[in-house]
C-alpha cells in the first residue's frame, strides 16, 4: 500500500487551522491519507477523548477579557479558564481568549455564545478541540454582558475584568466609566447601593458579624489586648431616623460629660455622627459600589465622585475573575 506523501505546507496549513502541534498535525494527516477535513476531524476526536479524561480537573487559571462595541453601548467580559498559569500566560491562549470575546460580544448570553460559530464549529466544540491541542481542560467559567448609554471597562493583569454602564453620555464619560470599572475590579462590589439589600440578609449578616467579633474579643481579653468595637448595625438600611436621633443624643450626652461647652457642639457633632455612620455601615462599604470609598480619593465615596460629572448615574456593572 502506497504511503501518501505529506508536505510541510500541508502540515503548516493544518496547524494554522487548528493550533495543534506540528507532529500531531502530521500524524493526523498521515492517518487521514492526506484528507485535510478528515485530519481536522481526527484532531477533534482526540480533543474529545482528552476533554473526557480531564473533565473533573479544576480550571482555575486563565485570562479575563473584555470587549466593547464601536458605539460604546454594549460590553462583554469573559474568563477563558485553564489548569495552569503557564498556559494562561501563553500568547496563543490569550489570543484565543480574544477571539472568543469577539464572538461573545455578539451573543446574548453564555448559552448562545457556546453555540455560536467559530470557524465552522461551535465555540463549545472549539473548547474541546483546544483541550486536545493544549492538553489541559479549557472552559468559559464566566460570561457577563451589559448594555447602557455608555459602557466602559477595565482589566487588571488579565485576572479580573469589570464592565460599567453609565445612564448618559457626558463629557469625559470614558474616564468616569474606566475609573468606576477600576473600583469594581479592585474592591469587588456586589450591588449598587444599600437600598438593594434584602432586610433578611442584612439581619443575618449583622448577627453573624457580631458573633465573630464577640468571639475575637474573648481571645483579646484573655491576652489583655484592646477589644474590638461591637457594632450595633452594619448597613445604612438599618440607620432609621430614630436610630440616628438616638445616636445624636448619645453624642451630646458624651460631650456634656466631657465638659464641652454647648456652644461648640455644632462643630463637633457632625464629625461624631460621621464616625457613627462609618462604624455602622461596614457591609455597605464592602459590597455596595456607590457607598464605597473611592479608591482614587478616599475623602469621597463613589456616588460623590460620579456626581462631579453632572447628570449621570451608574446604571449597571459586572465583574469576572479567575478561580
N, C-alpha and C positions, 0 to 999 in steps of 0.2 A: 504493500500500500504506500503510495507516494505521499510524503510529508509536505504539507503546504508551507511554503516559504513565507515567513512573517518579517516584513521590513521594519526598520527602525521608525519610518514615517507612520506606519500603521500603529505601532506601539505608542508613539507620541500622540497621535490623534485620539486614541482610546484613553490615554492618561489625561489629556485635556478635557475630555468629555466627562470623565468620572472622578478624577482626582486620585485614582488608585495608583499604587506604586508601579514602577516600570516592570519589575519581574511578575507581579500579579497580572498586569495587562498582557504581557507576553504569553503567560500560561493560559489566560482566558482565550486569547486569540488562537493559540495552538489547539486548545480543546474545542474551539468553535470552528476549526478548519478555516480560519480567516474571515468568517462571517462576523462583521462588526456588530450588528444588532444582537446576535446570539452571544457574543462576547460580553456585551453590556448586561444581558440577562444572567449570564453566569456569575458575573461580579455581584449583581443584585442579590442573587440567591445565596451567595457566600455571605453577603451582609446580613441577610435574614437569619442565617444559622448563627452568626456571631452575636447578633442582637438578641436572639432567643437565649443563648448561653449567658449573656450579661444582663438580662432583664432585671435581676434582683440586685444589681450593683447600684450604689449611690452615685449620682452625678451632681456633685456639689461645687464643682469648679466650672469655669466657662467664661462667658463675656456677656455684659449687658449692653444693649444697643438701642438707640432711638432714631426715629425718622420723623420729619415734619413735612407736610405737603408745601408746595410752592406758595399757596395763599396764606400759609401760617394759620390755618383754621382747623387742622386735624393733625394729630401726632400719635405715634405708637412707640411703646417700649417693650422689648422682649429680652428674655435671657436664653441664650443657647448654652446649655449645660453639657459638661463632660465630666470625666472622672478625675483627671489630674490637672494641676496648674501648668504643667509643661505643655500639654495640648492646648489648654485655654489661652496661652500666650502665643501660640503658633500663628504666623502670618496668614496661612491658608485658612485656618479655623476662623480667625477674626473676619477674614474676607467673606467666608461662607455665612457668618452671622449677619454681615451687612446685606448680603443678597437676600437672606430670609427676611430681614427688616424691610427691605424694599417691597417685598410681596405682602408683608403684614400690613403695611400702610394702606393697602387697597383691600384689606379684608375687614369684615365687620366684627369678628370675634375669633377666638382660638380655633374653634371647630372648623370654620370656613377657611381659616388660614392653613390649617393642616391638610385640607382637601384641595387647596389651590395648586395651580400648575407650576412646576419647576422644571423647565426644560424637557417636557414630555412625560414627566412623572409627577406625582403629588409631593407636596412638602413632606408629608409623613413618610413616603417611600424614600425620599432623598435622605431623610434622617437615618433610615435603616441602611441604605446604601453606604452612607458615610461612616456608619458604625463599623461596617465591614472594612472600609478603607483605612480608617484610623485605628480600629481595634479597641475602641472604648465606647461605652454606652453614651449616645447623644440624645438629648431631649430638649424640648421647649418647656422650661419649667415656669415661665412667667410670660403673660401676654396682657398688656393693658393698652387701651386706646381711648383717647378723649377728643372731643370737638368743642370749639369755643370761638368767640370772636377773634381771639388771638391766642396762639399756642406757642409756648417756649419749652426748652428742655435743657437738662444738664446731666452729664455723665461723669461719675467720679472713678477714674482709673479703670474703667471697664468693669467695675464690680457692682456699682449702684447707678441706677438711672432714674430720673424723675421727669415728669411732664406737668406743666402748669397751664391752666386755661384762664384767660382774662375775659371779663364781661364786655370789654370795649377796647377798641384800638385807640391808644393815646400816645402822646409824644414819649419817646424813649420806652415804648412797650417792650422792646427786645431786652433792654436792661432789667426792667421790672420783672419780666417773666423768668429770665435767667437767674436773677438774684433769689427769687422765691423758690425756683426749682432747686437751687443750691441748698436753700434752707430745708426743703423737703428731703433731699438726699442726705444731708448731714444730720438732721435731728429726728427723722423718722416719724413725723406726724401721721396719725391715722384718720383724722377727721378735721373738718374746717374749724369748727367752733364748739365750745362747751354746750351750746344750745342744741347740738346734735346728739348729746348723750342721752341714753335711756336712764331714767332715775333709778331703776333697779340695779343697773350696772354700777352706777356711782355709789349707791348704798353698799353694795357688796364689796366694791374696791376699797371704800373707806374702812370698813370693818377689817378687811384683810391687812391693810397697811398699818392700821393702829395696832393690830395683833403682833405684827413683825417688829414694830418699834418698841412695844412694851416688852417683848422677849429680849430684844437687844439691850434694853435698859436694865434688865435683871443682871446680865453679864457685866455691863458697865458699872453698875452699882457695886457688884462684888469686887471689881477691880479698883474701886474708888475713883472712877473717872466721871466726867461730866455727862449727865444723862441727856438723851436726845429729846427735843421738844415733841410732844404728842399732839398732833393737830386735831382740832375738832371736825374740820372739814377738809376736802381735797379739791373741790371744784367751785367755780363761781356760780354754778347752777344751784348750789346749796346756800349761797350767801344771800338770803332774802333781805328785804328792807329791815325786817325785825332783827335779824341776826346782826346786820351792820350797825343798827342803832344800839344794840346791846354792847357791841364791841367798842363803839364810840364812848358810851357811858363808862365802860371799864377803863378806857384810856384816860378819861377825865378824872376818874377816881384815883388812878395811878399818879397823875400829875399833881393832884391835890395832896396826896400822901407824901409826895416828894417835896412839897412846899413850893411848887412852881406858881408864880403869880398868874391869876386867871386871865389877866390882860394879854399875856403872851401865848395862851393856849392855842389860839387860831394859827399861830406859826408852827406849832409843834404837832398838833393833831393830824394834819394831812399826811405827814411822814409816818406817824404811828398807824394810821389806817391803811396806808400803802403797804406797810410791813405786814399788817394783819392779813390783808388780801393775798399778798405774796406767799405767806406761810401756809395759807389755807386753800391754795389753788394749784398744788403740785401736779395733780392729774392733768389739768388744762395745759400746763407748761410742757408736760411730756408728750401729750397726744394731740393737742389742738393747734393746728398750724397758725391761725390768726392770733392766738394767745401766747405763743412762744416768744421769747426774747429774740429779736432779730440778730442773726449771727454777725452781721457787719457793724451793728451799732446796738449794743445791749441796753442803751438808755431808752429804747423804744421797742414795742412789740411789733410783730409782723403787720398787724392791722394798721398801726400808726404809720409804718413805713409805706404801705400801699396807698394810704390817704395822701401822701406827698405827691402822688402822680395825678391827682384830680379825681374826676368822676369815673372811677373804675374799681372793680372788685375782683377777688379771686373766685371764679365760678366753679372750678374743679381742679383736682390734682391726682396724680397716681405715682407710685414708687415701686420699682422692682429691684431685686437684689439677688446675688448668688446664694446658694445654700437653701 
